[in-house]
Amino acid sequence: MPIVLLLLCVTGGSAWAGNTPCSGKKGGIDRCDGDLFLCNDGSISGSKKSCSAMYGGTSQARPQMLLQSADGCACGTGTFCTGPRGGVYCLTPSGNKSYKRK
């Protein structure tokens, strides 16, 4: 019986970690950018949850500007770029695109 409880605790903990924003390689939550979660690797989380609602911030997201060029759309600045096919993204510190969930 103790082995069954141990297995339930281990699998339950890993399932919970998989359902949190910025889990896995993203390294956890760094801070909120309005309703978006900014991860420790600089990307934005694909979570549908509201960061400001979870952490008691303001319920309104700050205005977001959409830019056509990649200049000035770093993650965490509140500005996003639009790609050639309409995708909205920001640039991580490593220069990779992190797309915003629709």
Secondary structure, 3 states (H helix, E strand, C coil): CHHHHHHHHHHHHHHHHHCCCCCHHHCCEEEEECCEEEECCCCECCCCCCHHHHCCCCCCCCCCEEECCCCCCECCCCEEEECCCCCEEEECCCCCEEECCC
